[in-house]
């Protein structure tokens, strides 16, 4: 459910990398507002800058120039330590390859982000159980990643992303490693997090079917925004 207020604001954002003495531009002069509670997909050919843009929004990377405000904070001005605290508080990450720790069961994987907080054990347990219930895996708490299907692993990863109740969920090709049925289940779950829990979701995908889950599809080409499609 899109609200009117922008929770993410980019102004004149550029990102380039240095290779030797050569500067390689990846993003050029990006102006972008993402409304609170919206579900947006970033699409574009390989090398168009989608993942770089997602990483900037998530505070994993920093722009070369321009301003970037997320959840009322100019994150370009934060120190590394403050940036880490900001991410822990506001950003939930969902990756293509789940990034679960094989030596931990589902409960322990989901609990990981909470170990960085000052919550007591009972409160952590309650939150983990709630997150696993939301993704439909409360009966798989004691299972290890190797005992789960790819779709179930991704749902555990989503539970881990939402367990801290982050302001924004960022998803990088969340269905890229899944069969069509599992992908549909994961997209339905993201849709639920968007509509029922009013989460702001920014998802990078190359899959037009996956992009249909979003309410706004933005296209990037050669490091620039090249249009958007708003679904009614």
C-alpha positions in Angstrom: 0.0 0.0 0.0 1.9 3.0 -1.2 2.0 6.0 1.2 2.6 9.4 -0.1 5.8 10.1 1.9 9.1 9.2 0.3 11.1 6.9 2.6 14.0 6.7 0.1 15.3 9.9 -1.7 18.2 10.0 -4.1 19.4 13.3 -5.6 22.1 13.5 -8.2 23.5 10.2 -7.2 26.6 9.0 -9.1 28.6 5.9 -8.5 31.8 5.0 -10.3 34.7 2.5 -9.6 38.3 3.0 -10.3 40.2 0.4 -12.3 43.8 1.5 -12.3 43.7 5.1 -13.4 40.4 4.7 -15.3 37.1 5.7 -13.8 34.3 3.3 -14.7 30.9 5.0 -14.3 28.1 2.6 -13.0 25.3 5.1 -12.1 24.8 8.6 -13.5 22.8 11.4 -11.9 20.0 9.3 -10.4 17.1 11.2 -8.9 14.6 8.8 -7.3 11.8 8.9 -4.7 10.4 5.6 -3.3 7.2 6.0 -1.2 6.8 4.5 2.2 5.0 1.2 1.9 5.5 0.7 -1.8 6.8 -2.4 -3.6 9.2 -1.5 -6.4 11.1 -3.6 -8.9 14.3 -2.5 -10.5 14.8 -4.1 -14.0 17.4 -3.7 -16.7 20.0 -5.5 -18.7 23.1 -7.0 -17.0 25.5 -4.2 -16.1 22.8 -1.5 -16.0 23.5 -0.7 -12.3 20.5 -2.4 -10.7 22.4 -4.2 -7.9 24.7 -1.2 -7.4 21.6 1.0 -6.9 20.1 -1.5 -4.4 23.4 -1.7 -2.5 23.5 2.1 -2.2 19.9 2.2 -0.9 20.8 -0.6 1.6 23.9 1.2 2.8 26.2 -1.6 1.7 28.0 0.8 -0.6 28.4 4.6 -0.8 27.8 6.9 -3.7 30.7 8.7 -5.4 28.6 11.9 -5.2 25.0 13.1 -4.6 22.7 12.7 -1.6 20.9 9.6 -0.4 18.3 9.8 2.3 16.8 6.6 3.8 14.2 6.6 6.6 14.9 10.3 7.3 18.6 9.8 7.6 21.3 11.1 5.2 23.2 7.9 5.1 26.1 9.4 3.0 27.2 11.2 6.2 27.3 8.2 8.5 30.5 6.7 9.8 31.1 3.0 9.2 29.9 2.1 12.7 26.8 4.3 12.5 26.1 2.8 9.0 26.2 -0.7 10.4 23.8 0.3 13.2 21.5 1.9 10.7 21.4 -1.2 8.5 20.8 -3.4 11.5 17.8 -1.2 12.6 16.3 -0.4 9.2 17.2 -2.8 6.4 16.3 -6.4 5.9 18.3 -8.3 3.2 17.1 -11.1 0.9 19.7 -12.5 -1.4 19.5 -14.8 -4.5 21.5 -17.6 -2.8 19.8 -17.4 0.7 23.2 -17.0 2.6 22.0 -19.3 5.3 24.7 -20.8 7.6 24.7 -24.6 7.1 25.7 -25.4 10.6 22.7 -23.6 12.1 19.1 -24.8 12.0 16.3 -22.6 10.7 15.6 -21.1 14.1 19.2 -20.2 14.7 19.6 -18.7 11.2 16.6 -16.5 11.8 17.8 -15.5 15.2 21.2 -14.2 14.0 20.3 -10.6 13.4 18.7 -10.4 16.9 22.0 -11.4 18.6 23.2 -7.9 17.7 20.4 -6.3 19.7 19.9 -6.1 23.5 16.8 -8.3 23.4 16.6 -11.1 26.0 16.4 -14.8 25.1 12.6 -15.0 25.6 11.9 -12.0 23.4 14.2 -13.3 20.7 12.5 -16.7 20.8 9.1 -15.0 20.4 10.2 -12.9 17.5 11.9 -15.8 15.7 8.8 -18.0 16.1 6.6 -15.2 14.8 8.8 -14.6 11.7 8.9 -18.3 10.9 5.1 -18.4 11.3 4.7 -15.5 8.9 6.7 -17.4 6.2 4.8 -20.7 6.9 7.7 -22.6 8.3 7.0 -22.9 12.1 7.1 -26.7 11.7 10.7 -26.5 10.2 12.4 -24.6 13.0 14.8 -27.5 13.9 15.7 -28.3 10.2 19.1 -27.5 8.8 19.4 -25.8 5.4 20.4 -29.2 3.8 17.1 -30.6 5.0 15.1 -27.9 3.2 14.1 -27.3 -0.4 15.4 -24.1 -2.2 12.0 -22.4 -1.7 12.0 -23.3 2.0 15.6 -22.0 2.3 14.6 -18.7 0.7 11.6 -18.4 3.1 13.9 -18.9 6.1 16.1 -16.2 4.6 13.0 -13.9 4.4 12.1 -14.7 8.0 15.7 -13.7 8.9 15.2 -10.4 7.0 11.9 -9.5 8.8 12.7 -10.7 12.3 14.1 -7.3 13.3 11.0 -5.6 11.9 13.1 -3.5 9.5 11.8 -0.3 7.8 12.8 -1.5 4.3 13.3 -4.9 2.7 15.8 -5.1 -0.2 15.8 -8.2 -2.4 18.4 -9.0 -5.0 17.1 -11.5 -7.5 15.1 -13.3 -4.7 13.6 -15.9 -7.1 16.7 -16.2 -9.4 17.7 -19.6 -8.0 14.2 -21.1 -7.7 11.9 -23.2 -9.8 8.7 -21.5 -11.0 6.4 -22.9 -8.3 8.9 -21.9 -5.4 9.4 -18.5 -7.1 5.6 -17.9 -7.1 5.4 -18.9 -3.4 8.2 -16.4 -2.5 6.6 -13.6 -4.5 3.3 -14.2 -2.8 5.0 -14.0 0.5 6.7 -10.7 -0.5 3.3 -9.5 -1.6 1.8 -10.4 1.8 4.6 -8.5 3.6 3.8 -5.5 1.4 0.0 -5.5 1.8 -0.5 -6.9 5.3 2.5 -5.6 7.0 3.0 -2.5 4.9 6.7 -3.2 4.3 8.6 -1.0 1.8 10.2 -3.5 -0.6 12.8 -2.7 -3.3 13.6 -5.8 -5.5 16.1 -6.3 -8.3 15.0 -8.8 -10.8 15.7 -9.7 -14.4 12.5 -11.8 -14.5 9.4 -10.0 -16.0 7.1 -12.5 -14.2 8.7 -11.7 -10.8 8.5 -8.0 -11.5 4.7 -8.3 -11.9 4.5 -8.8 -8.1 5.6 -5.1 -7.7 3.3 -2.1 -7.9 6.0 0.0 -9.7 8.6 -1.3 -12.1 11.6 1.0 -12.8 14.0 0.3 -15.6 17.7 1.1 -15.6 19.8 1.3 -18.7 23.5 2.2 -18.8 23.4 3.6 -15.3 20.4 5.8 -15.8 16.7 5.5 -15.0 15.0 4.8 -18.3 11.4 4.9 -17.4 8.9 3.4 -15.0 5.6 1.5 -15.1 3.0 2.0 -12.4 0.5 -0.7 -12.0 -3.0 0.4 -11.2 
